[in-house]
Amino acid sequence: MVLKLETSLIRDWNGYKGRPFLISGPCSAETEEQVMETAWALAKIPQVSIFRAGIWKPRTRPDSFEGVGVAGLKWLARVKKETGLLTATEVANEKHVYEALKHGVDMLWIGARTSVNPFTVQEIADALRGADVMVFIKNPINPDVELWIGAIERVAKAGIRRMAAVHRGFSSYEKTTYRNQPNWQIPIELRRRIPDLPIICDPSHISGNREYIHEISQKALDLNFDGLMIESHINPSAALSDASQQLTPEDLKELLLRLILRSPSTSDQKLLDILGELRQQIDVYDDHLIDLLEQRMKVAEKIGMYKKENNITILQSARWDEIVKRAMIRGKSKGLSEELIDNLFKAVHQESINRQMKVMNNGITNHNGSEGK
């Protein structure tokens, strides 16, 4: 599907108000006083374009604060009228869409717990049909770029042309520094696949802790993301949801001052020539890598032939553990990150298994030239 999008809102806004395009507000609308006090403070920050607040909150367990519901939409309408900020909230079903549109909310976002379910996304898309509203689509909770693109396509097929993707990280079973793993390669792949689609980073949900919001925001801007969605609460310690990842408006202002904004391109011909030469070197090394991988897979296939003839299982856990440990040690000595070595060798190992599986279960010429059956 070829998406026809109107992307000028965010990118033109960047030119008008300055980078980064910024969506900010509390995780949850809790009281009218809290909403208005936060909104007035954020309205004084030049980069803030949109005030966000959760009206309905999808919580992991029951008896948690699940939002104030429709009553909070009236507070958002007051924010828009009195501060001039545009407003945004999350919608998780058809009813939410109708209520938000009825109360004049300018932008809706589909959350990670919703974008993972094509049935629910389709219901929301059907409810959006004919609406003149901008829609942000957060990545699904699991790291699947196809599922993310599918949600975007469903909304686009409903006639919505003003859209943006929101990168909020991906759930992981392992406990790590961040609440959700960034998996930067996934939004990078989304940008490659849909280059005209603006991408907003949500460092609040990636980090889960205000301590890391700056570093995540900087990485997103360094990757030329179009903007940020950062949660801000007038009194984060008293927040009814996600208190640890919200900033005060003053802290947000200070964070923005520390961000380094880099140019996405250059007209310096000398620099372009230098970059061109270095990129040619990268191309040569990439070709070498592919040639080496081809040679490695040929050896893996020969190993598979011997395993087949001797009725040995494909997976040899001790050998795989030996390969990983050896690669980690050597990679570290070369200044390569453990993440790179881990991801690279897992992919190489899976391809080796696929090749050996093919040898095991299909007729293929074996090491002595005869046809394996």
Secondary structure by P-SEA (a helix, b strand, c coil): cccccccaaaaaaaaaccccbbbbbccccccaaaaaaaaaaaaacccccbbbbbcccccccccccccccaaaaaaaaaaaacccbbbbbbbccaaaaaaaaaacccbbbbcccccccaaaaaaaaaaaccccbbbbbcccccccaaaaaaaaaaaaaacccbbbbbbcbbbbcccccccccccaaaaaaaaaacccbbbbbcccccccccccaaaaaaaaaaacccbbbbbbbcccccccccccccccaaaaaaaaaabbbbbcccccaaaaaaaaaaaaaaaaaaaaaaaaaaaaaaaaaaaaaaaaaaccccccaaaaaaaaaaaaaaaaaacccaaaaaaaaaaaaaaaaaaaaaaaccccccccccccc
